[in-house]
Amino acid sequence: MRRQQLLVYHLLIFPLLCVPLPEASGTAPSGVGRVSHIGSAISSLAAKGPAAAPPKQTNLTSVMARKGCATFAGLLASTADAEQTFVSNVDAGLTVFCPVDQAMKPFLPKFKNLTADGKLSLLLYHAIPVYYSIPLLKTGNGVMNTLATDGTAKNYNLTVQNEGEQVTLKTRLTVSTITATLIDKDPLAVYAIDKVLEPAELFKPPEAPAPAPAPEADKMAEAPKARKSRRASPPAPAGPEEQPADQKAADESAAGRTGVAALAAAVIATAVAVIAV
C-alpha cells in the first residue's frame, strides 16, 4: 500500500513541476511558490486516503455449511441455477429457510428421485424473495410466495405462523419450526429449520384413513335385538293341509278304531238274527 501511495504522489508531482507557476509579488523566489503549491496538493491527497473497497457479498453456501446446513448448501451448489438464483435475489431482499443436516440426510432418497426441474423447485421453495427478520415473521403471518412460485399459477406457496415465541412454516404435508438464526442483516436473512419443506406440487399428500369397522360389542348388541324381534311375532296357525304329522296320525288311529267297532256291531247283529231263526 505504501508503494502505491508513493507512486501516486510521483505521478502527481511530475506534471506539477512541468507547469510554470506565476511569480509571487515580493521578495520570495519563484521556486518557493512552486514548492508550496506542490506541498498543498500532496497534503490534500494524503487527507483523502485510498478509495474504499466495495462491500463483499456474503457467501451463502459457506455460511450454511459452517452453521449446520452443509447438506442443503451442497445441494444448492451442485444443482444447476439454484445458487445463482439465490444470490441474484439478495440485493432486492431474501429470506432463506435452511433445513439442518439431521433433517436433510433422511430426505436425500426422495430428493434423488425428483426430476431436474423438481430438484430446483424444491430448493427454491426454501426461500422467500423478501427480507424478513424474526419480528417481521411473527407479525406477517399468512400465505407467502417463494422463489419457486409461478406468479400466474400461484403455486409453491407456504404458510408462516407464530405459536408463542416459535415461528412455524406449514405446507400441506409438513410443519417445520425455525430453530436458529444464521444471518439477519438487511437485505438478507437465513434461518435454520428442523424439517424439509415438502410442497404438494412435488409430493402427494397422504390419503385420508378409511373409517374403522364397527366394534364387535356393537355387533353382539344388535344380534339379541334381531332374535327378540323374531320371537315377538307368534307363528300363524296351521291350516287344514298343514297339520303336524302327529296330529294326522292321531286322527287316522281314531278313524281306524271307529271302523272296527262298526264292523263288530254288524257281526253281532247278524249272529243274533241267525239264532232267532
Backbone torsions as a table, in degrees:
resi	resn	phi	psi	omega
1	MET	NA	-39.4	-179.2
2	ARG	-63.7	-41.1	179.3
3	ARG	-64.9	-37.6	179.3
4	GLN	-64.7	-40.1	178.8
5	GLN	-64.4	-42.2	179.5
6	LEU	-63.3	-38.6	178.9
7	LEU	-63.8	-41.6	178.4
8	VAL	-63.3	-43.8	179.9
9	TYR	-59.1	-43.5	-178.9
10	HIS	-64.6	-39.8	179.1
11	LEU	-65.0	-32.4	178.7
12	LEU	-78.9	-36.8	-176.0
13	ILE	-70.2	-40.7	-174.7
14	PHE	-59.1	-48.2	178.5
15	PRO	-64.7	-33.3	-179.1
16	LEU	-67.1	-33.9	178.5
17	LEU	-69.3	-27.3	-177.7
18	CYS	-83.4	-16.1	-177.5
19	VAL	-93.4	123.7	179.1
20	PRO	-69.3	138.9	178.8
21	LEU	-108.1	147.4	178.7
22	PRO	-65.0	142.6	179.4
23	GLU	-69.2	133.5	177.0
24	ALA	-78.7	142.8	178.0
25	SER	-70.6	147.1	179.3
26	GLY	113.0	-156.6	-172.8
27	THR	-96.3	-6.9	-177.1
28	ALA	-70.8	131.7	178.2
29	PRO	-68.3	161.0	-175.2
30	SER	-62.8	-35.4	-178.4
31	GLY	-63.8	-29.8	-179.6
32	VAL	-66.0	-40.9	179.8
33	GLY	-64.5	-40.9	179.2
34	ARG	-63.4	-43.8	-179.4
35	VAL	-64.1	-39.9	178.8
36	SER	-63.0	-40.6	180.0
37	HIS	-66.7	-40.6	179.4
38	ILE	-65.0	-41.0	179.0
39	GLY	-61.6	-38.3	178.0
40	SER	-63.9	-41.6	-179.4
41	ALA	-64.4	-41.1	-179.8
42	ILE	-66.3	-40.9	179.4
43	SER	-62.4	-40.2	179.2
44	SER	-64.7	-42.3	179.6
45	LEU	-65.6	-40.8	179.9
46	ALA	-65.6	-33.9	180.0
47	ALA	-66.8	-36.3	-179.4
48	LYS	-69.7	-37.0	-179.8
49	GLY	73.7	178.8	-179.4
50	PRO	-69.6	153.3	-180.0
51	ALA	-65.3	141.2	-179.2
52	ALA	-69.7	137.1	178.6
53	ALA	-74.6	146.4	178.7
54	PRO	-63.0	148.2	-179.4
55	PRO	-61.6	139.1	-179.1
56	LYS	-82.5	131.9	-178.4
57	GLN	-76.5	143.4	-178.9
58	THR	-66.9	134.4	175.5
59	ASN	-84.6	102.0	-173.8
60	LEU	-58.9	-52.6	-174.8
61	THR	-64.5	-33.9	179.2
62	SER	-66.0	-43.5	179.0
63	VAL	-64.2	-44.1	179.6
64	MET	-60.6	-44.9	-177.5
65	ALA	-63.1	-36.8	-178.4
66	ARG	-74.6	-21.5	-171.9
67	LYS	-116.5	32.2	169.8
68	GLY	98.2	4.4	-179.1
69	CYS	-121.9	41.6	-175.4
70	ALA	-64.6	-38.0	-178.7
71	THR	-64.4	-46.5	178.8
72	PHE	-64.2	-41.3	179.1
73	ALA	-61.8	-40.5	178.2
74	GLY	-63.4	-38.6	177.8
75	LEU	-67.2	-37.7	176.3
76	LEU	-60.6	-44.3	-176.6
77	ALA	-70.7	-30.8	-174.9
78	SER	-94.9	-9.9	-179.2
79	THR	-96.2	127.0	-176.1
80	ALA	-56.6	131.7	175.2
81	ASP	72.5	-6.0	-175.3
82	ALA	-70.4	-59.2	-177.4
83	GLU	-62.4	-39.4	-179.3
84	GLN	-64.4	-36.2	177.9
85	THR	-65.7	-41.1	176.6
86	PHE	-61.0	-50.7	-175.0
87	VAL	-63.2	-40.1	-176.8
88	SER	-68.9	-15.9	179.9
89	ASN	-98.2	-3.1	-175.5
90	VAL	-63.5	-46.9	-174.8
91	ASP	-60.8	-34.8	-179.8
92	ALA	-82.4	-10.7	-178.7
93	GLY	116.0	127.5	-177.1
94	LEU	-150.7	136.5	174.0
95	THR	-123.4	122.5	-175.6
96	VAL	-113.0	136.9	175.0
97	PHE	-112.2	110.6	-170.9
98	CYS	-106.5	111.6	177.2
99	PRO	-65.3	135.5	179.8
100	VAL	-69.4	163.5	-176.2
101	ASP	-59.2	-37.3	-179.1
102	GLN	-61.8	-27.7	179.0
103	ALA	-88.5	-33.3	-175.4
104	MET	-75.6	-39.5	-173.8
105	LYS	-60.4	-44.8	176.9
106	PRO	-67.1	-20.3	-177.1
107	PHE	-85.5	-14.4	-174.0
108	LEU	-56.0	-40.1	177.3
109	PRO	-57.6	-40.7	177.1
110	LYS	-63.9	-42.5	-178.4
111	PHE	-62.5	-41.7	-177.6
112	LYS	-67.3	-24.0	179.2
113	ASN	-81.6	-7.6	179.4
114	LEU	-78.3	157.3	173.1
115	THR	-72.3	172.6	178.9
116	ALA	-60.6	-43.2	178.0
117	ASP	-66.1	-37.4	179.1
118	GLY	-65.3	-39.9	177.7
119	LYS	-62.8	-44.0	179.2
120	LEU	-64.2	-43.2	-179.6
121	SER	-63.1	-39.6	179.9
122	LEU	-62.8	-43.8	-179.9
123	LEU	-66.3	-43.7	179.7
124	LEU	-67.3	-23.5	178.2
125	TYR	-65.5	-16.1	-178.2
126	HIS	-94.7	23.6	178.3
127	ALA	-146.6	142.1	177.1
128	ILE	-109.9	131.3	-176.4
129	PRO	-77.9	40.3	177.8
130	VAL	-146.3	144.1	176.4
131	TYR	-79.6	126.7	176.9
132	TYR	-131.6	119.9	168.4
133	SER	-78.7	171.1	178.0
134	ILE	-59.7	-45.7	177.2
135	PRO	-59.0	-37.5	178.8
136	LEU	-68.3	-36.8	177.4
137	LEU	-65.2	-36.6	-179.6
138	LYS	-68.2	-30.9	-179.3
139	THR	-96.2	-13.2	-177.4
140	GLY	-105.2	41.6	-178.9
141	ASN	-61.5	148.5	176.0
142	GLY	138.4	-173.2	-179.2
143	VAL	-77.7	134.5	-177.9
144	MET	-132.2	145.7	173.7
145	ASN	-75.0	157.9	176.0
146	THR	-122.6	177.5	176.4
147	LEU	-64.1	-20.8	-180.0
148	ALA	-86.4	-7.8	-175.2
149	THR	-70.8	130.7	171.4
150	ASP	-89.6	120.8	-173.6
151	GLY	-57.1	-30.6	-178.0
152	THR	-82.3	-36.4	-177.6
153	ALA	-86.0	-19.1	-178.4
154	LYS	54.3	44.5	-179.8
155	ASN	-105.7	-180.0	179.3
156	TYR	53.9	44.3	174.9
157	ASN	-95.9	160.4	172.5
158	LEU	-137.5	161.9	-177.3
159	THR	-111.0	127.7	178.0
160	VAL	-101.2	128.9	177.9
161	GLN	-139.4	149.7	173.7
162	ASN	-113.6	135.8	177.9
163	GLU	-122.2	96.4	-173.9
164	GLY	70.9	-124.5	178.6
165	GLU	-90.3	-5.3	-178.5
166	GLN	-95.4	145.0	174.8
167	VAL	-108.8	125.0	-178.3
168	THR	-113.5	150.9	177.6
169	LEU	-119.3	125.0	-173.3
170	LYS	-120.9	137.1	167.8
171	THR	-120.7	-177.3	178.0
172	ARG	-71.6	-12.9	-176.9
173	LEU	-116.0	-28.3	-173.1
174	THR	-136.0	157.0	172.6
175	VAL	-128.5	119.1	-176.7
176	SER	-119.6	153.7	-177.6
177	THR	-122.5	139.0	174.5
178	ILE	-72.2	125.7	-176.4
179	THR	-109.6	-20.6	-177.8
180	ALA	-161.4	156.9	175.7
181	THR	-105.2	119.4	178.8
182	LEU	-90.1	-42.5	177.0
183	ILE	-143.4	136.9	172.6
184	ASP	-147.6	83.2	-179.7
185	LYS	-144.8	106.5	-178.0
186	ASP	-46.6	125.1	18.2
187	PRO	-102.4	21.6	-175.2
188	LEU	-127.3	134.8	173.7
189	ALA	-136.8	134.7	178.3
190	VAL	-130.2	125.1	-177.9
191	TYR	-122.8	143.3	173.9
192	ALA	-86.0	139.4	178.3
193	ILE	-127.1	157.7	-171.3
194	ASP	-92.6	-5.1	178.1
195	LYS	-143.6	152.2	176.0
196	VAL	-73.7	136.1	177.6
197	LEU	-82.2	116.1	-177.7
198	GLU	-105.6	112.3	179.5
199	PRO	-76.9	145.9	179.1
200	ALA	-67.1	-19.5	178.9
201	GLU	-69.1	-20.1	-178.6
202	LEU	-111.1	-25.8	-176.0
203	PHE	-127.3	137.8	-177.4
204	LYS	-74.9	127.9	177.5
205	PRO	-62.9	148.9	179.5
206	PRO	-64.4	142.0	179.3
207	GLU	-73.3	149.8	178.2
208	ALA	-66.5	137.1	-179.1
209	PRO	-64.8	145.9	178.1
210	ALA	-68.3	149.2	179.9
211	PRO	-62.1	141.4	-177.8
212	ALA	-70.3	143.5	178.0
213	PRO	-65.8	156.8	-179.2
214	ALA	-63.3	138.3	178.7
215	PRO	-61.9	152.4	179.7
216	GLU	-60.9	-31.4	-179.7
217	ALA	-62.6	-37.7	179.2
218	ASP	-66.8	-39.4	178.7
219	LYS	-63.6	-41.1	-179.8
220	MET	-67.0	-32.5	178.9
221	ALA	-69.9	-30.9	-179.5
222	GLU	-76.5	-29.9	-176.0
223	ALA	-62.8	-47.8	178.6
224	PRO	-60.9	-34.2	178.9
225	LYS	-62.5	-41.0	-179.6
226	ALA	-65.7	-43.1	179.3
227	ARG	-64.9	-37.8	179.9
228	LYS	-65.1	-38.5	-179.4
229	SER	-67.9	-31.1	178.4
230	ARG	-72.3	-31.8	178.9
231	ARG	-79.0	-17.2	-174.7
232	ALA	-67.8	-30.6	-177.5
233	SER	-100.2	115.5	179.7
234	PRO	-68.8	153.9	-179.2
235	PRO	-69.5	148.3	179.4
236	ALA	-68.6	147.2	179.4
237	PRO	-63.2	142.1	-178.4
238	ALA	-71.8	144.0	178.0
239	GLY	-79.5	179.3	-178.8
240	PRO	-59.6	-36.6	-176.2
241	GLU	-86.3	-4.4	-176.2
242	GLU	-115.0	27.6	179.2
243	GLN	-68.3	149.0	178.0
244	PRO	-62.4	157.3	-178.4
245	ALA	-62.6	-37.4	179.6
246	ASP	-63.0	-40.2	-179.8
247	GLN	-65.6	-39.4	179.2
248	LYS	-64.2	-41.7	-179.6
249	ALA	-63.9	-38.2	179.3
250	ALA	-65.3	-40.9	179.9
251	ASP	-65.1	-42.8	-179.8
252	GLU	-65.1	-36.6	179.4
253	SER	-64.9	-41.2	179.0
254	ALA	-64.1	-39.4	-179.7
255	ALA	-65.6	-36.9	179.7
256	GLY	-65.2	-42.6	179.7
257	ARG	-64.4	-36.6	178.8
258	THR	-63.5	-39.5	-179.2
259	GLY	-67.0	-42.0	179.7
260	VAL	-63.1	-41.7	-179.4
261	ALA	-63.8	-39.0	180.0
262	ALA	-66.3	-40.5	179.8
263	LEU	-64.6	-40.5	179.7
264	ALA	-64.8	-38.0	179.1
265	ALA	-64.9	-36.8	-179.8
266	ALA	-68.1	-40.8	-179.6
267	VAL	-64.1	-42.0	-179.6
268	ILE	-65.2	-39.8	-178.4
269	ALA	-65.8	-37.2	178.6
270	THR	-66.4	-40.5	-179.3
271	ALA	-65.4	-40.4	179.4
272	VAL	-63.0	-39.8	-179.7
273	ALA	-64.1	-40.8	-178.6
274	VAL	-67.1	-41.1	179.7
275	ILE	-63.9	-38.4	-177.7
276	ALA	-66.6	-33.8	179.2
277	VAL	-71.1	NA	NA
